[in-house]
Amino acid sequence: MNIRMIFGALLGAALLSPSTYAGIKFQGLGDLPGGSFESAAWGVSSDGTVVVGSGYSALGSEPFPYEAFRWTSSSGMVPIGGLPGFSCSTADSASANGAVVVGYCRVAAGVRAFRWTENTGAASLGEFPFEVAETAAWAVSADGLVVGGDVGRPGLGYELMRWTEATGIVSLGNIPGGRSGFASVHDMTPDGNVMVGVGYSAGFEAVRWTKATGVVGLGDFPGGEFQSQAQGVSEDGSVVVGSGYSASGVVPFRWTEASGMEELGHLPGTGFSGTARDVSADGAVIVGQGHTEELGSQAFVWDKTNGMRSLQAVLADDYHLDMTGWVLLSAEGISADGLTIVGTGVNPNGDREAWVAVLPEPATLSLLVLGGLGLLARRRGASS
């Protein structure tokens, strides 16, 4: 057998061997005790070990029957409750190691942002100096010491919010010159110095905030309505992802200062629409939700080499996982290294359930093949 035939056999065996994908994993995260079976994952820690979200709970009540959870592979799904006296809550983001969780809780006066640690439980971020209708927390820094979200005041709409223990809740306002409306922080860099989300100008507009620039609108695609929002940001703040309104409808984007807002493409099918939800630390891998007329909602993963792909198809076709009965509806969060993805789907029983997928290192296959070729070369040299 010549070297090309051996290489082909080795590569084929590598592609089919389960050991090639050591570490690949997909699992549903279950649900909280009590109530109907329904859970959703909204975020994952940077290290990929902690998933946060919300599930139906015995403590929840209509019209908000959810309770925030924190999941790890060792503890499973654990409810973290809400603010004192209230349990209706959802968890939206976690610090780098998952020790700090932020979200919001429905209380008698409306909605209030909280910050959770194992020692303190869910604790209020405090009150804004003026009369406040609502506050919500959507993002947290790597060390858990900076929180971003929104603050709403009667008659003034919502404004971007930033919290630290030293400053308390501080309103960052809205897009300069923009009209009163909804504005919120959806994500931030690990150091908390760059925040992205949505503001209101001629319409909803994706925004990026730094101390130096304040709130800056990122624009929108030409055609269609003026409507965009930012959902995720890379570690250095240079890549922003979200959705914008183009002539063809709502589509996912990737933004950099050099290239501006660029469409990510679409999944196969007609009538595509979608949004990018999160991005890896280096800005190279993006996850989100797409929708086509043929297949409905689908979780997607995007990278520059492969473009946009159905995450479910990647797991089944590329990694040979048995996804029978599952429908992955959306991918909401991704770890810093781009290998752990979380989201929500419909499980084989027909219930909505949070899930986590862990992908192998991209180098696994190439290392196996290269190692085999090295062994063949040594054997060839020894026989000559």
VONU-363185 format. One record per residue (C-alpha): x, y, z; residue in three letters; residue number from 1. Coordinates in Angstrom, 1 decimal. Layout:
<atoms>
ATOM / X / Y / Z / ALA / NUM
...
</atoms>
This chain:
<atoms>
ATOM / 0.0 / 0.0 / 0.0 / MET / 1
ATOM / 1.5 / 3.4 / -1.0 / ASN / 2
ATOM / 1.7 / 6.4 / 1.2 / ILE / 3
ATOM / -1.3 / 8.1 / -0.4 / ARG / 4
ATOM / -3.5 / 5.1 / 0.1 / MET / 5
ATOM / -2.3 / 4.9 / 3.7 / ILE / 6
ATOM / -3.0 / 8.6 / 4.3 / PHE / 7
ATOM / -6.5 / 8.2 / 2.8 / GLY / 8
ATOM / -7.3 / 5.2 / 5.1 / ALA / 9
ATOM / -5.9 / 7.0 / 8.1 / LEU / 10
ATOM / -8.0 / 10.1 / 7.4 / LEU / 11
ATOM / -11.1 / 8.1 / 6.8 / GLY / 12
ATOM / -10.6 / 6.2 / 10.0 / ALA / 13
ATOM / -10.0 / 9.5 / 11.8 / ALA / 14
ATOM / -13.3 / 11.0 / 10.5 / LEU / 15
ATOM / -15.3 / 8.0 / 11.6 / LEU / 16
ATOM / -13.6 / 7.2 / 14.9 / SER / 17
ATOM / -15.5 / 8.4 / 18.0 / PRO / 18
ATOM / -12.1 / 9.0 / 19.7 / SER / 19
ATOM / -11.5 / 11.7 / 17.2 / THR / 20
ATOM / -14.1 / 13.8 / 18.9 / TYR / 21
ATOM / -13.1 / 13.1 / 22.5 / ALA / 22
ATOM / -14.9 / 15.7 / 24.7 / GLY / 23
ATOM / -17.8 / 16.3 / 22.3 / ILE / 24
ATOM / -21.0 / 16.5 / 24.3 / LYS / 25
ATOM / -24.6 / 17.6 / 24.0 / PHE / 26
ATOM / -27.2 / 17.4 / 26.8 / GLN / 27
ATOM / -30.4 / 18.8 / 27.9 / GLY / 28
ATOM / -30.2 / 20.6 / 31.3 / LEU / 29
ATOM / -33.6 / 19.5 / 32.7 / GLY / 30
ATOM / -35.9 / 21.8 / 34.6 / ASP / 31
ATOM / -36.6 / 23.1 / 38.1 / LEU / 32
ATOM / -38.9 / 21.1 / 40.4 / PRO / 33
ATOM / -42.6 / 22.0 / 40.2 / GLY / 34
ATOM / -44.7 / 23.7 / 37.6 / GLY / 35
ATOM / -44.7 / 22.8 / 33.9 / SER / 36
ATOM / -41.6 / 21.4 / 32.2 / PHE / 37
ATOM / -39.9 / 24.4 / 30.6 / GLU / 38
ATOM / -36.4 / 25.9 / 30.8 / SER / 39
ATOM / -34.2 / 28.2 / 28.8 / ALA / 40
ATOM / -30.5 / 29.0 / 28.9 / ALA / 41
ATOM / -29.5 / 32.6 / 28.5 / TRP / 42
ATOM / -25.8 / 32.7 / 29.2 / GLY / 43
ATOM / -22.6 / 30.8 / 29.9 / VAL / 44
ATOM / -19.6 / 31.7 / 31.9 / SER / 45
ATOM / -16.4 / 32.5 / 29.9 / SER / 46
ATOM / -14.8 / 29.3 / 31.1 / ASP / 47
ATOM / -17.8 / 27.3 / 29.9 / GLY / 48
ATOM / -18.5 / 25.6 / 33.3 / THR / 49
ATOM / -21.6 / 27.5 / 34.4 / VAL / 50
ATOM / -24.9 / 27.9 / 32.5 / VAL / 51
ATOM / -27.5 / 30.4 / 33.7 / VAL / 52
ATOM / -31.1 / 30.9 / 32.7 / GLY / 53
ATOM / -34.7 / 30.4 / 33.9 / SER / 54
ATOM / -37.1 / 27.5 / 34.3 / GLY / 55
ATOM / -40.7 / 26.9 / 35.4 / TYR / 56
ATOM / -40.7 / 26.6 / 39.1 / SER / 57
ATOM / -43.2 / 25.7 / 41.9 / ALA / 58
ATOM / -42.4 / 29.1 / 43.4 / LEU / 59
ATOM / -43.1 / 31.0 / 40.2 / GLY / 60
ATOM / -46.5 / 32.5 / 39.5 / SER / 61
ATOM / -48.4 / 33.7 / 36.4 / GLU / 62
ATOM / -47.8 / 35.8 / 34.4 / PRO / 63
ATOM / -44.1 / 35.2 / 35.2 / PHE / 64
ATOM / -43.8 / 31.6 / 36.3 / PRO / 65
ATOM / -40.0 / 31.5 / 36.1 / TYR / 66
ATOM / -37.2 / 31.2 / 38.5 / GLU / 67
ATOM / -33.5 / 31.9 / 37.8 / ALA / 68
ATOM / -31.2 / 28.9 / 37.8 / PHE / 69
ATOM / -27.5 / 28.2 / 37.8 / ARG / 70
ATOM / -26.2 / 24.9 / 36.3 / TRP / 71
ATOM / -22.9 / 23.0 / 36.5 / THR / 72
ATOM / -22.1 / 19.5 / 35.4 / SER / 73
ATOM / -21.6 / 18.5 / 39.1 / SER / 74
ATOM / -24.6 / 20.1 / 40.7 / SER / 75
ATOM / -27.1 / 20.1 / 37.8 / GLY / 76
ATOM / -29.8 / 22.8 / 37.7 / MET / 77
ATOM / -30.0 / 24.7 / 41.0 / VAL / 78
ATOM / -32.6 / 27.4 / 41.6 / PRO / 79
ATOM / -31.2 / 30.7 / 42.9 / ILE / 80
ATOM / -34.4 / 32.4 / 43.8 / GLY / 81
ATOM / -35.0 / 36.1 / 43.6 / GLY / 82
ATOM / -35.0 / 39.2 / 45.8 / LEU / 83
ATOM / -36.2 / 38.8 / 49.4 / PRO / 84
ATOM / -39.9 / 37.9 / 49.4 / GLY / 85
ATOM / -40.1 / 37.3 / 45.6 / PHE / 86
ATOM / -39.0 / 34.3 / 43.6 / SER / 87
ATOM / -40.1 / 35.2 / 40.0 / CYS / 88
ATOM / -36.7 / 35.8 / 38.4 / SER / 89
ATOM / -34.4 / 35.0 / 35.5 / THR / 90
ATOM / -30.6 / 34.9 / 35.2 / ALA / 91
ATOM / -29.1 / 36.4 / 32.2 / ASP / 92
ATOM / -25.3 / 36.5 / 32.5 / SER / 93
ATOM / -22.4 / 35.1 / 34.7 / ALA / 94
ATOM / -18.9 / 36.2 / 35.6 / SER / 95
ATOM / -15.9 / 34.5 / 34.0 / ALA / 96
ATOM / -16.0 / 31.6 / 36.5 / ASN / 97
ATOM / -19.7 / 31.7 / 37.1 / GLY / 98
ATOM / -19.4 / 32.8 / 40.8 / ALA / 99
ATOM / -21.5 / 35.9 / 40.1 / VAL / 100
ATOM / -24.8 / 35.8 / 38.3 / VAL / 101
ATOM / -27.0 / 38.8 / 37.3 / VAL / 102
ATOM / -30.5 / 39.1 / 36.1 / GLY / 103
ATOM / -33.8 / 40.6 / 37.2 / TYR / 104
ATOM / -36.7 / 39.8 / 39.5 / CYS / 105
ATOM / -40.4 / 40.7 / 39.4 / ARG / 106
ATOM / -41.4 / 42.5 / 42.6 / VAL / 107
ATOM / -44.5 / 44.3 / 43.7 / ALA / 108
ATOM / -43.3 / 47.6 / 42.3 / ALA / 109
ATOM / -42.2 / 46.2 / 38.9 / GLY / 110
ATOM / -38.9 / 44.6 / 37.9 / VAL / 111
ATOM / -35.6 / 45.0 / 39.8 / ARG / 112
ATOM / -32.1 / 44.0 / 38.8 / ALA / 113
ATOM / -30.2 / 41.6 / 41.0 / PHE / 114
ATOM / -26.6 / 40.4 / 41.5 / ARG / 115
ATOM / -26.2 / 36.9 / 43.0 / TRP / 116
ATOM / -23.3 / 35.1 / 44.8 / THR / 117
ATOM / -23.4 / 32.0 / 46.9 / GLU / 118
ATOM / -22.7 / 34.0 / 50.0 / ASN / 119
ATOM / -25.2 / 36.8 / 49.5 / THR / 120
ATOM / -27.9 / 35.2 / 47.4 / GLY / 121
ATOM / -29.8 / 37.5 / 45.0 / ALA / 122
ATOM / -29.2 / 41.1 / 46.2 / ALA / 123
ATOM / -30.7 / 44.2 / 44.8 / SER / 124
ATOM / -28.4 / 46.7 / 43.0 / LEU / 125
ATOM / -30.0 / 49.4 / 44.9 / GLY / 126
ATOM / -32.3 / 52.2 / 44.0 / GLU / 127
ATOM / -31.8 / 54.9 / 41.3 / PHE / 128
ATOM / -31.7 / 58.4 / 42.8 / PRO / 129
ATOM / -35.0 / 59.3 / 41.0 / PHE / 130
ATOM / -38.3 / 57.6 / 40.8 / GLU / 131
ATOM / -37.7 / 54.4 / 38.9 / VAL / 132
ATOM / -40.3 / 52.1 / 37.2 / ALA / 133
ATOM / -37.8 / 49.2 / 36.5 / GLU / 134
ATOM / -34.2 / 48.1 / 36.4 / THR / 135
ATOM / -32.8 / 44.9 / 34.8 / ALA / 136
ATOM / -29.3 / 43.4 / 34.6 / ALA / 137
ATOM / -28.3 / 41.7 / 31.4 / TRP / 138
ATOM / -24.4 / 41.7 / 31.5 / ALA / 139
ATOM / -21.6 / 41.4 / 34.0 / VAL / 140
ATOM / -17.8 / 41.8 / 33.9 / SER / 141
ATOM / -15.4 / 38.9 / 34.3 / ALA / 142
ATOM / -14.7 / 39.7 / 37.9 / ASP / 143
ATOM / -18.4 / 40.3 / 38.7 / GLY / 144
ATOM / -17.8 / 43.9 / 39.8 / LEU / 145
ATOM / -19.4 / 45.7 / 36.9 / VAL / 146
ATOM / -23.1 / 45.2 / 35.9 / VAL / 147
ATOM / -24.9 / 46.5 / 32.8 / GLY / 148
ATOM / -28.5 / 46.7 / 31.9 / GLY / 149
ATOM / -31.3 / 49.3 / 31.8 / ASP / 150
ATOM / -33.1 / 51.7 / 34.0 / VAL / 151
ATOM / -36.6 / 52.9 / 33.3 / GLY / 152
ATOM / -38.2 / 56.1 / 34.5 / ARG / 153
ATOM / -41.8 / 57.1 / 34.1 / PRO / 154
ATOM / -42.3 / 59.4 / 31.2 / GLY / 155
ATOM / -38.6 / 59.1 / 30.1 / LEU / 156
ATOM / -38.4 / 55.6 / 28.8 / GLY / 157
ATOM / -35.4 / 53.3 / 29.4 / TYR / 158
ATOM / -31.7 / 54.3 / 29.5 / GLU / 159
ATOM / -28.5 / 52.3 / 29.5 / LEU / 160
ATOM / -27.4 / 51.4 / 33.0 / MET / 161
ATOM / -24.0 / 50.7 / 34.5 / ARG / 162
ATOM / -23.5 / 49.6 / 38.1 / TRP / 163
ATOM / -20.4 / 49.2 / 40.4 / THR / 164
ATOM / -20.4 / 48.9 / 44.2 / GLU / 165
ATOM / -18.7 / 52.3 / 44.4 / ALA / 166
ATOM / -21.1 / 54.2 / 42.1 / THR / 167
ATOM / -24.3 / 52.3 / 42.5 / GLY / 168
ATOM / -26.7 / 52.5 / 39.5 / ILE / 169
ATOM / -25.6 / 55.1 / 37.0 / VAL / 170
ATOM / -27.7 / 56.0 / 33.9 / SER / 171
ATOM / -25.6 / 56.3 / 30.7 / LEU / 172
ATOM / -28.5 / 57.9 / 28.9 / GLY / 173
ATOM / -29.3 / 57.2 / 25.3 / ASN / 174
ATOM / -28.0 / 58.1 / 21.8 / ILE / 175
ATOM / -27.2 / 61.8 / 21.9 / PRO / 176
ATOM / -30.0 / 63.6 / 20.1 / GLY / 177
ATOM / -32.2 / 60.5 / 20.1 / GLY / 178
ATOM / -35.7 / 60.4 / 21.2 / ARG / 179
ATOM / -36.8 / 58.9 / 24.5 / SER / 180
ATOM / -37.4 / 55.2 / 24.1 / GLY / 181
ATOM / -35.9 / 51.9 / 25.0 / PHE / 182
ATOM / -32.2 / 51.6 / 25.6 / ALA / 183
ATOM / -30.3 / 48.8 / 27.3 / SER / 184
ATOM / -26.9 / 47.2 / 27.8 / VAL / 185
ATOM / -26.9 / 43.6 / 26.5 / HIS / 186
ATOM / -23.2 / 42.6 / 26.8 / ASP / 187
ATOM / -19.8 / 44.0 / 27.9 / MET / 188
ATOM / -16.1 / 43.2 / 27.6 / THR / 189
ATOM / -14.5 / 41.3 / 30.5 / PRO / 190
ATOM / -13.1 / 44.5 / 32.0 / ASP / 191
ATOM / -16.5 / 46.2 / 31.8 / GLY / 192
ATOM / -15.0 / 49.2 / 29.8 / ASN / 193
ATOM / -16.9 / 48.5 / 26.6 / VAL / 194
ATOM / -20.6 / 47.9 / 26.6 / MET / 195
ATOM / -23.0 / 47.2 / 23.7 / VAL / 196
ATOM / -26.8 / 47.1 / 23.4 / GLY / 197
ATOM / -29.6 / 49.1 / 21.9 / VAL / 198
ATOM / -30.6 / 52.7 / 22.0 / GLY / 199
ATOM / -33.2 / 54.9 / 20.3 / TYR / 200
ATOM / -32.6 / 57.5 / 17.6 / SER / 201
ATOM / -34.7 / 57.4 / 14.4 / ALA / 202
ATOM / -35.6 / 53.9 / 15.6 / GLY / 203
ATOM / -34.0 / 51.2 / 17.6 / PHE / 204
ATOM / -30.3 / 51.3 / 16.9 / GLU / 205
ATOM / -27.3 / 49.2 / 18.0 / ALA / 206
ATOM / -25.0 / 51.1 / 20.3 / VAL / 207
ATOM / -21.5 / 50.8 / 21.7 / ARG / 208
ATOM / -20.4 / 52.6 / 24.9 / TRP / 209
ATOM / -17.0 / 53.5 / 26.3 / THR / 210
ATOM / -16.1 / 56.1 / 28.9 / LYS / 211
ATOM / -14.3 / 58.1 / 26.2 / ALA / 212
ATOM / -17.0 / 58.1 / 23.6 / THR / 213
ATOM / -20.2 / 57.7 / 25.5 / GLY / 214
ATOM / -23.1 / 56.1 / 23.7 / VAL / 215
ATOM / -22.4 / 55.8 / 20.0 / VAL / 216
ATOM / -24.9 / 54.4 / 17.5 / GLY / 217
ATOM / -23.6 / 51.8 / 15.0 / LEU / 218
ATOM / -26.2 / 52.5 / 12.3 / GLY / 219
ATOM / -28.3 / 49.9 / 10.4 / ASP / 220
ATOM / -28.3 / 48.2 / 7.0 / PHE / 221
ATOM / -29.7 / 50.1 / 4.0 / PRO / 222
ATOM / -33.3 / 49.3 / 3.0 / GLY / 223
ATOM / -36.2 / 48.3 / 5.2 / GLY / 224
ATOM / -37.0 / 49.9 / 8.6 / GLU / 225
ATOM / -34.4 / 51.5 / 10.7 / PHE / 226
ATOM / -34.0 / 48.9 / 13.4 / GLN / 227
ATOM / -30.8 / 47.3 / 14.8 / SER / 228
ATOM / -29.5 / 46.1 / 18.1 / GLN / 229
ATOM / -26.2 / 44.7 / 19.5 / ALA / 230
ATOM / -26.2 / 41.5 / 21.5 / GLN / 231
ATOM / -22.6 / 40.5 / 22.0 / GLY / 232
ATOM / -19.1 / 41.9 / 22.0 / VAL / 233
ATOM / -15.6 / 40.4 / 21.7 / SER / 234
ATOM / -13.0 / 40.4 / 24.5 / GLU / 235
ATOM / -11.2 / 43.6 / 23.3 / ASP / 236
ATOM / -14.5 / 45.3 / 22.2 / GLY / 237
ATOM / -13.6 / 45.5 / 18.6 / SER / 238
ATOM / -16.2 / 43.0 / 17.3 / VAL / 239
ATOM / -19.9 / 43.6 / 17.9 / VAL / 240
ATOM / -22.7 / 41.2 / 16.8 / VAL / 241
ATOM / -26.4 / 41.5 / 16.7 / GLY / 242
ATOM / -29.2 / 42.1 / 14.2 / SER / 243
ATOM / -30.2 / 44.8 / 11.7 / GLY / 244
ATOM / -33.0 / 45.5 / 9.3 / TYR / 245
ATOM / -32.0 / 45.2 / 5.6 / SER / 246
ATOM / -34.1 / 45.2 / 2.5 / ALA / 247
ATOM / -34.7 / 41.5 / 3.0 / SER / 248
ATOM / -35.7 / 41.7 / 6.6 / GLY / 249
ATOM / -34.0 / 41.2 / 10.0 / VAL / 250
ATOM / -30.6 / 39.7 / 9.6 / VAL / 251
ATOM / -27.6 / 38.9 / 11.8 / PRO / 252
ATOM / -24.6 / 41.2 / 11.6 / PHE / 253
ATOM / -20.9 / 41.4 / 12.6 / ARG / 254
ATOM / -19.5 / 44.9 / 13.1 / TRP / 255
ATOM / -16.0 / 46.3 / 13.3 / THR / 256
ATOM / -14.8 / 49.9 / 13.1 / GLU / 257
ATOM / -12.9 / 49.1 / 9.9 / ALA / 258
ATOM / -15.7 / 47.3 / 8.0 / SER / 259
ATOM / -18.8 / 48.6 / 9.7 / GLY / 260
ATOM / -21.9 / 46.4 / 9.8 / MET / 261
ATOM / -21.7 / 43.3 / 7.7 / GLU / 262
ATOM / -24.4 / 40.6 / 7.1 / GLU / 263
ATOM / -23.5 / 37.1 / 8.2 / LEU / 264
ATOM / -25.4 / 35.3 / 5.4 / GLY / 265
ATOM / -28.3 / 33.0 / 6.0 / HIS / 266
ATOM / -29.4 / 29.4 / 6.6 / LEU / 267
ATOM / -30.7 / 27.4 / 3.6 / PRO / 268
ATOM / -34.4 / 28.1 / 3.0 / GLY / 269
ATOM / -36.7 / 30.9 / 2.1 / THR / 270
ATOM / -37.8 / 33.9 / 4.1 / GLY / 271
ATOM / -34.7 / 33.9 / 6.3 / PHE / 272
ATOM / -34.5 / 36.2 / 9.3 / SER / 273
ATOM / -32.3 / 36.0 / 12.4 / GLY / 274
ATOM / -30.1 / 37.6 / 15.0 / THR / 275
ATOM / -26.6 / 37.0 / 16.4 / ALA / 276
ATOM / -26.7 / 36.5 / 20.1 / ARG / 277
ATOM / -23.1 / 36.1 / 21.2 / ASP / 278
ATOM / -19.5 / 35.9 / 20.0 / VAL / 279
ATOM / -16.3 / 34.2 / 21.2 / SER / 280
ATOM / -13.5 / 36.2 / 22.9 / ALA / 281
ATOM / -11.5 / 36.6 / 19.6 / ASP / 282
ATOM / -14.6 / 37.5 / 17.6 / GLY / 283
ATOM / -14.2 / 34.5 / 15.3 / ALA / 284
ATOM / -17.2 / 32.3 / 16.2 / VAL / 285
ATOM / -20.7 / 33.7 / 16.4 / ILE / 286
ATOM / -23.9 / 32.0 / 17.6 / VAL / 287
ATOM / -27.5 / 33.0 / 17.3 / GLY / 288
ATOM / -31.0 / 32.2 / 16.0 / GLN / 289
ATOM / -32.2 / 32.0 / 12.5 / GLY / 290
ATOM / -35.7 / 31.3 / 11.0 / HIS / 291
ATOM / -36.8 / 30.0 / 7.7 / THR / 292
ATOM / -40.2 / 29.2 / 6.3 / GLU / 293
ATOM / -39.3 / 25.5 / 5.8 / GLU / 294
ATOM / -37.8 / 24.7 / 9.2 / LEU / 295
ATOM / -38.8 / 27.5 / 11.6 / GLY / 296
ATOM / -36.4 / 28.6 / 14.3 / SER / 297
ATOM / -32.9 / 27.1 / 14.3 / GLN / 298
ATOM / -29.8 / 27.7 / 16.3 / ALA / 299
ATOM / -26.9 / 28.7 / 14.2 / PHE / 300
ATOM / -23.1 / 28.9 / 14.4 / VAL / 301
ATOM / -20.9 / 31.1 / 12.2 / TRP / 302
ATOM / -17.2 / 31.4 / 11.4 / ASP / 303
ATOM / -15.4 / 33.0 / 8.5 / LYS / 304
ATOM / -14.3 / 29.7 / 6.9 / THR / 305
ATOM / -17.7 / 27.9 / 7.0 / ASN / 306
ATOM / -20.1 / 30.8 / 7.1 / GLY / 307
ATOM / -23.5 / 30.3 / 8.8 / MET / 308
ATOM / -24.5 / 26.7 / 9.6 / ARG / 309
ATOM / -27.3 / 25.0 / 11.5 / SER / 310
ATOM / -25.8 / 24.0 / 14.8 / LEU / 311
ATOM / -27.9 / 20.9 / 14.9 / GLN / 312
ATOM / -26.6 / 19.8 / 11.5 / ALA / 313
ATOM / -23.0 / 20.4 / 12.6 / VAL / 314
ATOM / -23.5 / 18.3 / 15.7 / LEU / 315
ATOM / -25.2 / 15.5 / 13.7 / ALA / 316
ATOM / -23.2 / 15.5 / 10.5 / ASP / 317
ATOM / -19.8 / 16.7 / 11.5 / ASP / 318
ATOM / -19.6 / 15.1 / 15.0 / TYR / 319
ATOM / -22.0 / 12.2 / 14.5 / HIS / 320
ATOM / -24.1 / 12.9 / 17.6 / LEU / 321
ATOM / -27.5 / 11.4 / 17.7 / ASP / 322
ATOM / -29.8 / 14.4 / 17.8 / MET / 323
ATOM / -33.0 / 12.4 / 17.1 / THR / 324
ATOM / -36.0 / 14.1 / 18.6 / GLY / 325
ATOM / -34.3 / 17.4 / 19.3 / TRP / 326
ATOM / -35.0 / 20.7 / 17.7 / VAL / 327
ATOM / -32.4 / 23.4 / 18.6 / LEU / 328
ATOM / -34.3 / 26.6 / 18.4 / LEU / 329
ATOM / -31.7 / 29.2 / 19.5 / SER / 330
ATOM / -28.1 / 29.5 / 20.6 / ALA / 331
ATOM / -27.9 / 32.2 / 23.2 / GLU / 332
ATOM / -24.3 / 32.1 / 24.6 / GLY / 333
ATOM / -20.8 / 30.9 / 23.8 / ILE / 334
ATOM / -17.7 / 30.5 / 26.0 / SER / 335
ATOM / -14.6 / 32.6 / 25.5 / ALA / 336
ATOM / -12.8 / 29.8 / 23.6 / ASP / 337
ATOM / -15.8 / 29.2 / 21.3 / GLY / 338
ATOM / -16.2 / 25.6 / 22.3 / LEU / 339
ATOM / -19.2 / 25.6 / 24.7 / THR / 340
ATOM / -22.5 / 26.8 / 23.3 / ILE / 341
ATOM / -25.8 / 27.1 / 25.3 / VAL / 342
ATOM / -29.4 / 27.7 / 24.2 / GLY / 343
ATOM / -32.9 / 26.5 / 24.1 / THR / 344
ATOM / -34.6 / 23.8 / 22.1 / GLY / 345
ATOM / -37.5 / 21.3 / 22.0 / VAL / 346
ATOM / -36.6 / 17.9 / 23.5 / ASN / 347
ATOM / -37.8 / 14.5 / 22.3 / PRO / 348
ATOM / -40.8 / 14.8 / 24.7 / ASN / 349
ATOM / -41.9 / 18.0 / 23.0 / GLY / 350
ATOM / -40.9 / 20.2 / 25.9 / ASP / 351
ATOM / -38.8 / 23.4 / 25.7 / ARG / 352
ATOM / -35.5 / 22.7 / 27.5 / GLU / 353
ATOM / -32.2 / 24.4 / 28.0 / ALA / 354
ATOM / -29.2 / 22.6 / 26.5 / TRP / 355
ATOM / -25.4 / 22.8 / 26.4 / VAL / 356
ATOM / -23.1 / 21.6 / 23.6 / ALA / 357
ATOM / -19.3 / 21.2 / 24.1 / VAL / 358
ATOM / -17.3 / 21.0 / 20.9 / LEU / 359
ATOM / -13.8 / 19.4 / 20.6 / PRO / 360
ATOM / -10.7 / 21.5 / 19.9 / GLU / 361
ATOM / -10.4 / 22.2 / 16.2 / PRO / 362
ATOM / -6.8 / 20.7 / 16.2 / ALA / 363
ATOM / -7.9 / 17.3 / 17.4 / THR / 364
ATOM / -8.4 / 15.8 / 14.0 / LEU / 365
ATOM / -5.3 / 17.3 / 12.4 / SER / 366
ATOM / -3.1 / 16.2 / 15.3 / LEU / 367
ATOM / -4.4 / 12.7 / 15.0 / LEU / 368
ATOM / -3.6 / 12.6 / 11.2 / VAL / 369
ATOM / -0.3 / 14.3 / 11.6 / LEU / 370
ATOM / 0.7 / 11.9 / 14.3 / GLY / 371
ATOM / -0.2 / 9.0 / 12.1 / GLY / 372
ATOM / 1.7 / 10.4 / 9.2 / LEU / 373
ATOM / 4.8 / 10.8 / 11.5 / GLY / 374
ATOM / 4.5 / 7.2 / 12.5 / LEU / 375
ATOM / 4.3 / 6.1 / 8.9 / LEU / 376
ATOM / 7.3 / 8.2 / 7.9 / ALA / 377
ATOM / 9.3 / 6.6 / 10.7 / ARG / 378
ATOM / 8.3 / 3.1 / 9.6 / ARG / 379
ATOM / 9.1 / 4.0 / 6.0 / ARG / 380
ATOM / 12.5 / 5.3 / 6.9 / GLY / 381
ATOM / 13.2 / 2.2 / 9.0 / ALA / 382
ATOM / 12.4 / -0.1 / 6.1 / SER / 383
ATOM / 14.4 / 1.7 / 3.5 / SER / 384
</atoms>
